[in-house]
Amino acid sequence: MEQLSRRELNKIHCRQRILKASRQLFSIKGYEETTMEDVAARAEVSKATLYNYFPGKDSLLMGIAEAELEQICQMVEGELTQVPSALERLWRVLLAFVLDSMCYISLSRKITYLNSCEDSDLFATRLEMVQILRRQVVEAQEQGELCQDADPDEITELVMGLYLISQFQWVHQEQHTPAYWSHRLEQAFRRVMAGFLAQPLPREN
């Protein structure tokens, strides 16, 4: 693989800085109240540079969602290749989606709502998220961890349901630690998977 040039690296870093700034501002000030000028100032770039990367706030939302998906894909194709159990990989992917969203929960809720609307540009990011989860479900069935006669789309839909619960049902998230939410999510995940297991999961310690 060819090494990226300094200019290409600078462009990547600039884009990442803009997305980080927009995430922070959308979470602190709110999406509607944040202006492109605010984002440019926080990212320490000119307005012309900002508009060169992102023509509007909608494209910033898309960029944030795509960056999250790219990070999860890198995890699946990288560190999770060392995890032999597809069911464990499914759990880790779900956990990553949930914990990452908690860092910017108000913004994440907005993105989740928009990517549920078929007429939204963000709908494609929801489809990709579903496919990432579904691939782990199918592999778990192929490995004999989940019942092979179960509908993988139904299982994936239920896993997505857990994500949506974490987004819209869990309130006052700042009052508890990530470990608390991880444990709560794991309990729910185990209950959902129990109906599809080829053999029972070991009891929790």
mmCIF file of the C-alpha atoms, coordinates in Angstrom:
data_MODEL
# 
_entry.id   MODEL 
# 
loop_
_atom_site.group_PDB 
_atom_site.id 
_atom_site.type_symbol 
_atom_site.label_atom_id 
_atom_site.label_alt_id 
_atom_site.label_comp_id 
_atom_site.label_asym_id 
_atom_site.label_entity_id 
_atom_site.label_seq_id 
_atom_site.pdbx_PDB_ins_code 
_atom_site.Cartn_x 
_atom_site.Cartn_y 
_atom_site.Cartn_z 
_atom_site.occupancy 
_atom_site.B_iso_or_equiv 
_atom_site.pdbx_formal_charge 
_atom_site.auth_seq_id 
_atom_site.auth_comp_id 
_atom_site.auth_asym_id 
_atom_site.auth_atom_id 
_atom_site.pdbx_PDB_model_num 
ATOM 1   C CA . MET A 1 1   ? 0.000   0.000   0.000  1.00 0.00 ? 1   MET A CA 1 
ATOM 2   C CA . GLU A 1 2   ? 1.391   3.391   -0.983 1.00 0.00 ? 2   GLU A CA 1 
ATOM 3   C CA . GLN A 1 3   ? 2.023   5.834   1.811  1.00 0.00 ? 3   GLN A CA 1 
ATOM 4   C CA . LEU A 1 4   ? -0.212  8.875   1.820  1.00 0.00 ? 4   LEU A CA 1 
ATOM 5   C CA . SER A 1 5   ? 1.393   12.149  0.866  1.00 0.00 ? 5   SER A CA 1 
ATOM 6   C CA . ARG A 1 6   ? 1.696   14.963  3.405  1.00 0.00 ? 6   ARG A CA 1 
ATOM 7   C CA . ARG A 1 7   ? -1.066  16.848  1.595  1.00 0.00 ? 7   ARG A CA 1 
ATOM 8   C CA . GLU A 1 8   ? -3.415  13.869  1.727  1.00 0.00 ? 8   GLU A CA 1 
ATOM 9   C CA . LEU A 1 9   ? -2.703  13.351  5.433  1.00 0.00 ? 9   LEU A CA 1 
ATOM 10  C CA . ASN A 1 10  ? -3.357  17.037  6.096  1.00 0.00 ? 10  ASN A CA 1 
ATOM 11  C CA . LYS A 1 11  ? -6.712  16.759  4.323  1.00 0.00 ? 11  LYS A CA 1 
ATOM 12  C CA . ILE A 1 12  ? -7.669  13.725  6.417  1.00 0.00 ? 12  ILE A CA 1 
ATOM 13  C CA . HIS A 1 13  ? -6.652  15.452  9.644  1.00 0.00 ? 13  HIS A CA 1 
ATOM 14  C CA . CYS A 1 14  ? -8.510  18.621  8.672  1.00 0.00 ? 14  CYS A CA 1 
ATOM 15  C CA . ARG A 1 15  ? -11.677 16.665  7.940  1.00 0.00 ? 15  ARG A CA 1 
ATOM 16  C CA . GLN A 1 16  ? -11.397 14.822  11.253 1.00 0.00 ? 16  GLN A CA 1 
ATOM 17  C CA . ARG A 1 17  ? -10.892 18.120  13.096 1.00 0.00 ? 17  ARG A CA 1 
ATOM 18  C CA . ILE A 1 18  ? -14.001 19.585  11.465 1.00 0.00 ? 18  ILE A CA 1 
ATOM 19  C CA . LEU A 1 19  ? -16.103 16.544  12.361 1.00 0.00 ? 19  LEU A CA 1 
ATOM 20  C CA . LYS A 1 20  ? -14.858 16.582  15.945 1.00 0.00 ? 20  LYS A CA 1 
ATOM 21  C CA . ALA A 1 21  ? -15.707 20.279  16.248 1.00 0.00 ? 21  ALA A CA 1 
ATOM 22  C CA . SER A 1 22  ? -19.171 19.776  14.788 1.00 0.00 ? 22  SER A CA 1 
ATOM 23  C CA . ARG A 1 23  ? -19.904 16.845  17.133 1.00 0.00 ? 23  ARG A CA 1 
ATOM 24  C CA . GLN A 1 24  ? -18.956 18.951  20.114 1.00 0.00 ? 24  GLN A CA 1 
ATOM 25  C CA . LEU A 1 25  ? -20.951 21.977  19.028 1.00 0.00 ? 25  LEU A CA 1 
ATOM 26  C CA . PHE A 1 26  ? -24.052 20.038  18.002 1.00 0.00 ? 26  PHE A CA 1 
ATOM 27  C CA . SER A 1 27  ? -23.992 18.381  21.432 1.00 0.00 ? 27  SER A CA 1 
ATOM 28  C CA . ILE A 1 28  ? -23.346 21.570  23.421 1.00 0.00 ? 28  ILE A CA 1 
ATOM 29  C CA . LYS A 1 29  ? -25.381 24.169  21.513 1.00 0.00 ? 29  LYS A CA 1 
ATOM 30  C CA . GLY A 1 30  ? -27.767 21.929  19.619 1.00 0.00 ? 30  GLY A CA 1 
ATOM 31  C CA . TYR A 1 31  ? -27.956 21.264  15.901 1.00 0.00 ? 31  TYR A CA 1 
ATOM 32  C CA . GLU A 1 32  ? -30.323 24.094  15.024 1.00 0.00 ? 32  GLU A CA 1 
ATOM 33  C CA . GLU A 1 33  ? -28.438 26.716  17.039 1.00 0.00 ? 33  GLU A CA 1 
ATOM 34  C CA . THR A 1 34  ? -25.007 25.824  15.662 1.00 0.00 ? 34  THR A CA 1 
ATOM 35  C CA . THR A 1 35  ? -23.894 27.701  12.564 1.00 0.00 ? 35  THR A CA 1 
ATOM 36  C CA . MET A 1 36  ? -21.311 26.765  9.983  1.00 0.00 ? 36  MET A CA 1 
ATOM 37  C CA . GLU A 1 37  ? -19.352 29.791  11.189 1.00 0.00 ? 37  GLU A CA 1 
ATOM 38  C CA . ASP A 1 38  ? -19.320 28.283  14.694 1.00 0.00 ? 38  ASP A CA 1 
ATOM 39  C CA . VAL A 1 39  ? -17.923 25.034  13.324 1.00 0.00 ? 39  VAL A CA 1 
ATOM 40  C CA . ALA A 1 40  ? -15.239 26.803  11.296 1.00 0.00 ? 40  ALA A CA 1 
ATOM 41  C CA . ALA A 1 41  ? -14.122 28.808  14.339 1.00 0.00 ? 41  ALA A CA 1 
ATOM 42  C CA . ARG A 1 42  ? -13.966 25.783  16.646 1.00 0.00 ? 42  ARG A CA 1 
ATOM 43  C CA . ALA A 1 43  ? -12.130 23.678  14.045 1.00 0.00 ? 43  ALA A CA 1 
ATOM 44  C CA . GLU A 1 44  ? -9.763  26.616  13.394 1.00 0.00 ? 44  GLU A CA 1 
ATOM 45  C CA . VAL A 1 45  ? -10.330 26.613  9.650  1.00 0.00 ? 45  VAL A CA 1 
ATOM 46  C CA . SER A 1 46  ? -11.626 29.262  7.285  1.00 0.00 ? 46  SER A CA 1 
ATOM 47  C CA . LYS A 1 47  ? -15.264 29.194  6.200  1.00 0.00 ? 47  LYS A CA 1 
ATOM 48  C CA . ALA A 1 48  ? -14.067 28.544  2.650  1.00 0.00 ? 48  ALA A CA 1 
ATOM 49  C CA . THR A 1 49  ? -12.149 25.480  3.805  1.00 0.00 ? 49  THR A CA 1 
ATOM 50  C CA . LEU A 1 50  ? -15.130 24.209  5.781  1.00 0.00 ? 50  LEU A CA 1 
ATOM 51  C CA . TYR A 1 51  ? -17.487 24.578  2.817  1.00 0.00 ? 51  TYR A CA 1 
ATOM 52  C CA . ASN A 1 52  ? -14.939 22.818  0.620  1.00 0.00 ? 52  ASN A CA 1 
ATOM 53  C CA . TYR A 1 53  ? -15.306 19.711  2.812  1.00 0.00 ? 53  TYR A CA 1 
ATOM 54  C CA . PHE A 1 54  ? -18.935 20.079  3.867  1.00 0.00 ? 54  PHE A CA 1 
ATOM 55  C CA . PRO A 1 55  ? -21.422 22.269  1.974  1.00 0.00 ? 55  PRO A CA 1 
ATOM 56  C CA . GLY A 1 56  ? -23.887 22.416  4.869  1.00 0.00 ? 56  GLY A CA 1 
ATOM 57  C CA . LYS A 1 57  ? -24.890 21.127  8.287  1.00 0.00 ? 57  LYS A CA 1 
ATOM 58  C CA . ASP A 1 58  ? -26.715 18.154  6.772  1.00 0.00 ? 58  ASP A CA 1 
ATOM 59  C CA . SER A 1 59  ? -23.469 16.994  5.192  1.00 0.00 ? 59  SER A CA 1 
ATOM 60  C CA . LEU A 1 60  ? -21.764 17.352  8.584  1.00 0.00 ? 60  LEU A CA 1 
ATOM 61  C CA . LEU A 1 61  ? -24.323 14.985  10.087 1.00 0.00 ? 61  LEU A CA 1 
ATOM 62  C CA . MET A 1 62  ? -23.685 12.561  7.266  1.00 0.00 ? 62  MET A CA 1 
ATOM 63  C CA . GLY A 1 63  ? -19.949 12.842  7.825  1.00 0.00 ? 63  GLY A CA 1 
ATOM 64  C CA . ILE A 1 64  ? -20.321 12.138  11.549 1.00 0.00 ? 64  ILE A CA 1 
ATOM 65  C CA . ALA A 1 65  ? -22.463 9.051   10.890 1.00 0.00 ? 65  ALA A CA 1 
ATOM 66  C CA . GLU A 1 66  ? -20.122 7.756   8.188  1.00 0.00 ? 66  GLU A CA 1 
ATOM 67  C CA . ALA A 1 67  ? -17.080 8.267   10.419 1.00 0.00 ? 67  ALA A CA 1 
ATOM 68  C CA . GLU A 1 68  ? -18.702 6.165   13.146 1.00 0.00 ? 68  GLU A CA 1 
ATOM 69  C CA . LEU A 1 69  ? -19.502 3.390   10.684 1.00 0.00 ? 69  LEU A CA 1 
ATOM 70  C CA . GLU A 1 70  ? -15.961 3.484   9.322  1.00 0.00 ? 70  GLU A CA 1 
ATOM 71  C CA . GLN A 1 71  ? -14.586 3.133   12.840 1.00 0.00 ? 71  GLN A CA 1 
ATOM 72  C CA . ILE A 1 72  ? -16.801 0.112   13.517 1.00 0.00 ? 72  ILE A CA 1 
ATOM 73  C CA . CYS A 1 73  ? -15.851 -1.467  10.169 1.00 0.00 ? 73  CYS A CA 1 
ATOM 74  C CA . GLN A 1 74  ? -12.170 -1.046  11.014 1.00 0.00 ? 74  GLN A CA 1 
ATOM 75  C CA . MET A 1 75  ? -12.791 -2.761  14.342 1.00 0.00 ? 75  MET A CA 1 
ATOM 76  C CA . VAL A 1 76  ? -14.584 -5.669  12.631 1.00 0.00 ? 76  VAL A CA 1 
ATOM 77  C CA . GLU A 1 77  ? -11.875 -6.044  9.994  1.00 0.00 ? 77  GLU A CA 1 
ATOM 78  C CA . GLY A 1 78  ? -9.059  -5.513  12.487 1.00 0.00 ? 78  GLY A CA 1 
ATOM 79  C CA . GLU A 1 79  ? -9.094  -6.495  16.158 1.00 0.00 ? 79  GLU A CA 1 
ATOM 80  C CA . LEU A 1 80  ? -12.280 -8.570  15.943 1.00 0.00 ? 80  LEU A CA 1 
ATOM 81  C CA . THR A 1 81  ? -10.719 -10.922 13.396 1.00 0.00 ? 81  THR A CA 1 
ATOM 82  C CA . GLN A 1 82  ? -8.858  -12.372 16.386 1.00 0.00 ? 82  GLN A CA 1 
ATOM 83  C CA . VAL A 1 83  ? -12.164 -13.214 18.115 1.00 0.00 ? 83  VAL A CA 1 
ATOM 84  C CA . PRO A 1 84  ? -13.245 -16.704 16.990 1.00 0.00 ? 84  PRO A CA 1 
ATOM 85  C CA . SER A 1 85  ? -16.852 -16.452 18.220 1.00 0.00 ? 85  SER A CA 1 
ATOM 86  C CA . ALA A 1 86  ? -19.174 -14.584 15.845 1.00 0.00 ? 86  ALA A CA 1 
ATOM 87  C CA . LEU A 1 87  ? -21.664 -14.181 18.678 1.00 0.00 ? 87  LEU A CA 1 
ATOM 88  C CA . GLU A 1 88  ? -18.996 -12.456 20.749 1.00 0.00 ? 88  GLU A CA 1 
ATOM 89  C CA . ARG A 1 89  ? -18.174 -10.235 17.760 1.00 0.00 ? 89  ARG A CA 1 
ATOM 90  C CA . LEU A 1 90  ? -21.868 -9.349  17.430 1.00 0.00 ? 90  LEU A CA 1 
ATOM 91  C CA . TRP A 1 91  ? -21.936 -8.353  21.086 1.00 0.00 ? 91  TRP A CA 1 
ATOM 92  C CA . ARG A 1 92  ? -18.800 -6.231  20.800 1.00 0.00 ? 92  ARG A CA 1 
ATOM 93  C CA . VAL A 1 93  ? -20.098 -4.409  17.732 1.00 0.00 ? 93  VAL A CA 1 
ATOM 94  C CA . LEU A 1 94  ? -23.392 -3.615  19.458 1.00 0.00 ? 94  LEU A CA 1 
ATOM 95  C CA . LEU A 1 95  ? -21.535 -2.454  22.573 1.00 0.00 ? 95  LEU A CA 1 
ATOM 96  C CA . ALA A 1 96  ? -19.295 -0.177  20.489 1.00 0.00 ? 96  ALA A CA 1 
ATOM 97  C CA . PHE A 1 97  ? -22.279 1.412   18.754 1.00 0.00 ? 97  PHE A CA 1 
ATOM 98  C CA . VAL A 1 98  ? -24.017 2.039   22.081 1.00 0.00 ? 98  VAL A CA 1 
ATOM 99  C CA . LEU A 1 99  ? -21.049 3.358   24.074 1.00 0.00 ? 99  LEU A CA 1 
ATOM 100 C CA . ASP A 1 100 ? -19.857 5.591   21.232 1.00 0.00 ? 100 ASP A CA 1 
ATOM 101 C CA . SER A 1 101 ? -23.320 7.122   20.949 1.00 0.00 ? 101 SER A CA 1 
ATOM 102 C CA . MET A 1 102 ? -23.369 7.941   24.659 1.00 0.00 ? 102 MET A CA 1 
ATOM 103 C CA . CYS A 1 103 ? -20.483 10.363  24.215 1.00 0.00 ? 103 CYS A CA 1 
ATOM 104 C CA . TYR A 1 104 ? -22.791 12.608  22.166 1.00 0.00 ? 104 TYR A CA 1 
ATOM 105 C CA . ILE A 1 105 ? -26.216 11.242  23.048 1.00 0.00 ? 105 ILE A CA 1 
ATOM 106 C CA . SER A 1 106 ? -28.370 14.208  21.991 1.00 0.00 ? 106 SER A CA 1 
ATOM 107 C CA . LEU A 1 107 ? -26.627 14.334  18.629 1.00 0.00 ? 107 LEU A CA 1 
ATOM 108 C CA . SER A 1 108 ? -26.760 10.565  18.280 1.00 0.00 ? 108 SER A CA 1 
ATOM 109 C CA . ARG A 1 109 ? -30.507 10.602  18.911 1.00 0.00 ? 109 ARG A CA 1 
ATOM 110 C CA . LYS A 1 110 ? -30.977 13.121  16.122 1.00 0.00 ? 110 LYS A CA 1 
ATOM 111 C CA . ILE A 1 111 ? -28.909 11.038  13.699 1.00 0.00 ? 111 ILE A CA 1 
ATOM 112 C CA . THR A 1 112 ? -30.751 7.862   14.725 1.00 0.00 ? 112 THR A CA 1 
ATOM 113 C CA . TYR A 1 113 ? -34.098 9.520   14.132 1.00 0.00 ? 113 TYR A CA 1 
ATOM 114 C CA . LEU A 1 114 ? -33.070 10.865  10.732 1.00 0.00 ? 114 LEU A CA 1 
ATOM 115 C CA . ASN A 1 115 ? -31.523 7.624   9.530  1.00 0.00 ? 115 ASN A CA 1 
ATOM 116 C CA . SER A 1 116 ? -34.828 5.909   10.294 1.00 0.00 ? 116 SER A CA 1 
ATOM 117 C CA . CYS A 1 117 ? -36.573 8.088   7.672  1.00 0.00 ? 117 CYS A CA 1 
ATOM 118 C CA . GLU A 1 118 ? -36.414 6.627   4.173  1.00 0.00 ? 118 GLU A CA 1 
ATOM 119 C CA . ASP A 1 119 ? -36.450 10.086  2.583  1.00 0.00 ? 119 ASP A CA 1 
ATOM 120 C CA . SER A 1 120 ? -33.395 11.182  4.580  1.00 0.00 ? 120 SER A CA 1 
ATOM 121 C CA . ASP A 1 121 ? -29.876 11.137  3.145  1.00 0.00 ? 121 ASP A CA 1 
ATOM 122 C CA . LEU A 1 122 ? -28.865 9.430   6.389  1.00 0.00 ? 122 LEU A CA 1 
ATOM 123 C CA . PHE A 1 123 ? -31.053 6.395   5.706  1.00 0.00 ? 123 PHE A CA 1 
ATOM 124 C CA . ALA A 1 124 ? -28.145 4.720   3.894  1.00 0.00 ? 124 ALA A CA 1 
ATOM 125 C CA . THR A 1 125 ? -26.087 4.799   7.098  1.00 0.00 ? 125 THR A CA 1 
ATOM 126 C CA . ARG A 1 126 ? -28.831 2.872   8.906  1.00 0.00 ? 126 ARG A CA 1 
ATOM 127 C CA . LEU A 1 127 ? -28.819 0.222   6.188  1.00 0.00 ? 127 LEU A CA 1 
ATOM 128 C CA . GLU A 1 128 ? -25.052 -0.130  6.520  1.00 0.00 ? 128 GLU A CA 1 
ATOM 129 C CA . MET A 1 129 ? -25.311 -0.430  10.303 1.00 0.00 ? 129 MET A CA 1 
ATOM 130 C CA . VAL A 1 130 ? -27.906 -3.176  9.903  1.00 0.00 ? 130 VAL A CA 1 
ATOM 131 C CA . GLN A 1 131 ? -25.690 -5.015  7.434  1.00 0.00 ? 131 GLN A CA 1 
ATOM 132 C CA . ILE A 1 132 ? -22.709 -4.907  9.799  1.00 0.00 ? 132 ILE A CA 1 
ATOM 133 C CA . LEU A 1 133 ? -24.818 -6.508  12.531 1.00 0.00 ? 133 LEU A CA 1 
ATOM 134 C CA . ARG A 1 134 ? -26.452 -8.969  10.150 1.00 0.00 ? 134 ARG A CA 1 
ATOM 135 C CA . ARG A 1 135 ? -23.097 -10.282 8.917  1.00 0.00 ? 135 ARG A CA 1 
ATOM 136 C CA . GLN A 1 136 ? -22.175 -11.225 12.479 1.00 0.00 ? 136 GLN A CA 1 
ATOM 137 C CA . VAL A 1 137 ? -25.565 -12.909 12.957 1.00 0.00 ? 137 VAL A CA 1 
ATOM 138 C CA . VAL A 1 138 ? -25.169 -14.991 9.789  1.00 0.00 ? 138 VAL A CA 1 
ATOM 139 C CA . GLU A 1 139 ? -21.635 -15.997 10.760 1.00 0.00 ? 139 GLU A CA 1 
ATOM 140 C CA . ALA A 1 140 ? -22.883 -17.029 14.220 1.00 0.00 ? 140 ALA A CA 1 
ATOM 141 C CA . GLN A 1 141 ? -25.465 -19.244 12.518 1.00 0.00 ? 141 GLN A CA 1 
ATOM 142 C CA . GLU A 1 142 ? -22.837 -20.723 10.204 1.00 0.00 ? 142 GLU A CA 1 
ATOM 143 C CA . GLN A 1 143 ? -20.624 -21.467 13.218 1.00 0.00 ? 143 GLN A CA 1 
ATOM 144 C CA . GLY A 1 144 ? -23.496 -23.222 14.978 1.00 0.00 ? 144 GLY A CA 1 
ATOM 145 C CA . GLU A 1 145 ? -23.762 -20.665 17.784 1.00 0.00 ? 145 GLU A CA 1 
ATOM 146 C CA . LEU A 1 146 ? -27.233 -19.519 16.718 1.00 0.00 ? 146 LEU A CA 1 
ATOM 147 C CA . CYS A 1 147 ? -30.012 -21.712 15.346 1.00 0.00 ? 147 CYS A CA 1 
ATOM 148 C CA . GLN A 1 148 ? -29.583 -22.059 11.608 1.00 0.00 ? 148 GLN A CA 1 
ATOM 149 C CA . ASP A 1 149 ? -33.309 -22.241 10.966 1.00 0.00 ? 149 ASP A CA 1 
ATOM 150 C CA . ALA A 1 150 ? -33.904 -18.833 12.593 1.00 0.00 ? 150 ALA A CA 1 
ATOM 151 C CA . ASP A 1 151 ? -34.462 -15.822 10.346 1.00 0.00 ? 151 ASP A CA 1 
ATOM 152 C CA . PRO A 1 152 ? -31.251 -13.723 10.458 1.00 0.00 ? 152 PRO A CA 1 
ATOM 153 C CA . ASP A 1 153 ? -33.231 -10.596 9.655  1.00 0.00 ? 153 ASP A CA 1 
ATOM 154 C CA . GLU A 1 154 ? -35.438 -11.155 12.700 1.00 0.00 ? 154 GLU A CA 1 
ATOM 155 C CA . ILE A 1 155 ? -32.422 -11.598 14.960 1.00 0.00 ? 155 ILE A CA 1 
ATOM 156 C CA . THR A 1 156 ? -30.777 -8.494  13.507 1.00 0.00 ? 156 THR A CA 1 
ATOM 157 C CA . GLU A 1 157 ? -33.971 -6.519  13.985 1.00 0.00 ? 157 GLU A CA 1 
ATOM 158 C CA . LEU A 1 158 ? -34.043 -7.448  17.669 1.00 0.00 ? 158 LEU A CA 1 
ATOM 159 C CA . VAL A 1 159 ? -30.388 -6.466  18.108 1.00 0.00 ? 159 VAL A CA 1 
ATOM 160 C CA . MET A 1 160 ? -31.153 -3.130  16.453 1.00 0.00 ? 160 MET A CA 1 
ATOM 161 C CA . GLY A 1 161 ? -34.020 -2.833  18.914 1.00 0.00 ? 161 GLY A CA 1 
ATOM 162 C CA . LEU A 1 162 ? -31.543 -2.989  21.786 1.00 0.00 ? 162 LEU A CA 1 
ATOM 163 C CA . TYR A 1 163 ? -29.610 -0.136  20.203 1.00 0.00 ? 163 TYR A CA 1 
ATOM 164 C CA . LEU A 1 164 ? -32.777 1.944   19.885 1.00 0.00 ? 164 LEU A CA 1 
ATOM 165 C CA . ILE A 1 165 ? -33.675 1.248   23.513 1.00 0.00 ? 165 ILE A CA 1 
ATOM 166 C CA . SER A 1 166 ? -30.268 2.552   24.566 1.00 0.00 ? 166 SER A CA 1 
ATOM 167 C CA . GLN A 1 167 ? -30.867 5.676   22.498 1.00 0.00 ? 167 GLN A CA 1 
ATOM 168 C CA . PHE A 1 168 ? -34.383 6.613   23.498 1.00 0.00 ? 168 PHE A CA 1 
ATOM 169 C CA . GLN A 1 169 ? -35.351 4.686   26.636 1.00 0.00 ? 169 GLN A CA 1 
ATOM 170 C CA . TRP A 1 170 ? -32.257 5.051   28.782 1.00 0.00 ? 170 TRP A CA 1 
ATOM 171 C CA . VAL A 1 171 ? -32.403 8.495   30.369 1.00 0.00 ? 171 VAL A CA 1 
ATOM 172 C CA . HIS A 1 172 ? -29.961 10.332  32.652 1.00 0.00 ? 172 HIS A CA 1 
ATOM 173 C CA . GLN A 1 173 ? -27.097 8.428   31.111 1.00 0.00 ? 173 GLN A CA 1 
ATOM 174 C CA . GLU A 1 174 ? -24.575 10.801  32.644 1.00 0.00 ? 174 GLU A CA 1 
ATOM 175 C CA . GLN A 1 175 ? -25.576 9.585   36.124 1.00 0.00 ? 175 GLN A CA 1 
ATOM 176 C CA . HIS A 1 176 ? -24.043 6.153   35.560 1.00 0.00 ? 176 HIS A CA 1 
ATOM 177 C CA . THR A 1 177 ? -20.698 4.845   34.374 1.00 0.00 ? 177 THR A CA 1 
ATOM 178 C CA . PRO A 1 178 ? -20.091 3.157   30.995 1.00 0.00 ? 178 PRO A CA 1 
ATOM 179 C CA . ALA A 1 179 ? -19.544 -0.073  32.973 1.00 0.00 ? 179 ALA A CA 1 
ATOM 180 C CA . TYR A 1 180 ? -23.082 0.186   34.360 1.00 0.00 ? 180 TYR A CA 1 
ATOM 181 C CA . TRP A 1 181 ? -24.593 0.624   30.900 1.00 0.00 ? 181 TRP A CA 1 
ATOM 182 C CA . SER A 1 182 ? -22.396 -2.126  29.469 1.00 0.00 ? 182 SER A CA 1 
ATOM 183 C CA . HIS A 1 183 ? -23.676 -4.547  32.103 1.00 0.00 ? 183 HIS A CA 1 
ATOM 184 C CA . ARG A 1 184 ? -27.266 -3.511  31.533 1.00 0.00 ? 184 ARG A CA 1 
ATOM 185 C CA . LEU A 1 185 ? -26.876 -3.909  27.774 1.00 0.00 ? 185 LEU A CA 1 
ATOM 186 C CA . GLU A 1 186 ? -25.238 -7.308  28.187 1.00 0.00 ? 186 GLU A CA 1 
ATOM 187 C CA . GLN A 1 187 ? -28.129 -8.560  30.304 1.00 0.00 ? 187 GLN A CA 1 
ATOM 188 C CA . ALA A 1 188 ? -30.616 -7.469  27.638 1.00 0.00 ? 188 ALA A CA 1 
ATOM 189 C CA . PHE A 1 189 ? -28.477 -8.950  24.861 1.00 0.00 ? 189 PHE A CA 1 
ATOM 190 C CA . ARG A 1 190 ? -28.265 -12.312 26.605 1.00 0.00 ? 190 ARG A CA 1 
ATOM 191 C CA . ARG A 1 191 ? -32.038 -12.406 27.103 1.00 0.00 ? 191 ARG A CA 1 
ATOM 192 C CA . VAL A 1 192 ? -32.676 -11.639 23.440 1.00 0.00 ? 192 VAL A CA 1 
ATOM 193 C CA . MET A 1 193 ? -30.142 -14.181 22.197 1.00 0.00 ? 193 MET A CA 1 
ATOM 194 C CA . ALA A 1 194 ? -31.439 -16.882 24.541 1.00 0.00 ? 194 ALA A CA 1 
ATOM 195 C CA . GLY A 1 195 ? -34.322 -17.612 22.191 1.00 0.00 ? 195 GLY A CA 1 
ATOM 196 C CA . PHE A 1 196 ? -32.000 -18.232 19.235 1.00 0.00 ? 196 PHE A CA 1 
ATOM 197 C CA . LEU A 1 197 ? -29.075 -20.084 20.785 1.00 0.00 ? 197 LEU A CA 1 
ATOM 198 C CA . ALA A 1 198 ? -28.065 -23.468 19.471 1.00 0.00 ? 198 ALA A CA 1 
ATOM 199 C CA . GLN A 1 199 ? -26.898 -24.169 23.033 1.00 0.00 ? 199 GLN A CA 1 
ATOM 200 C CA . PRO A 1 200 ? -27.283 -22.157 26.240 1.00 0.00 ? 200 PRO A CA 1 
ATOM 201 C CA . LEU A 1 201 ? -24.850 -19.370 27.070 1.00 0.00 ? 201 LEU A CA 1 
ATOM 202 C CA . PRO A 1 202 ? -22.710 -19.942 30.177 1.00 0.00 ? 202 PRO A CA 1 
ATOM 203 C CA . ARG A 1 203 ? -24.022 -18.190 33.255 1.00 0.00 ? 203 ARG A CA 1 
ATOM 204 C CA . GLU A 1 204 ? -22.636 -14.763 34.089 1.00 0.00 ? 204 GLU A CA 1 
ATOM 205 C CA . ASN A 1 205 ? -20.066 -14.604 36.862 1.00 0.00 ? 205 ASN A CA 1 
# 
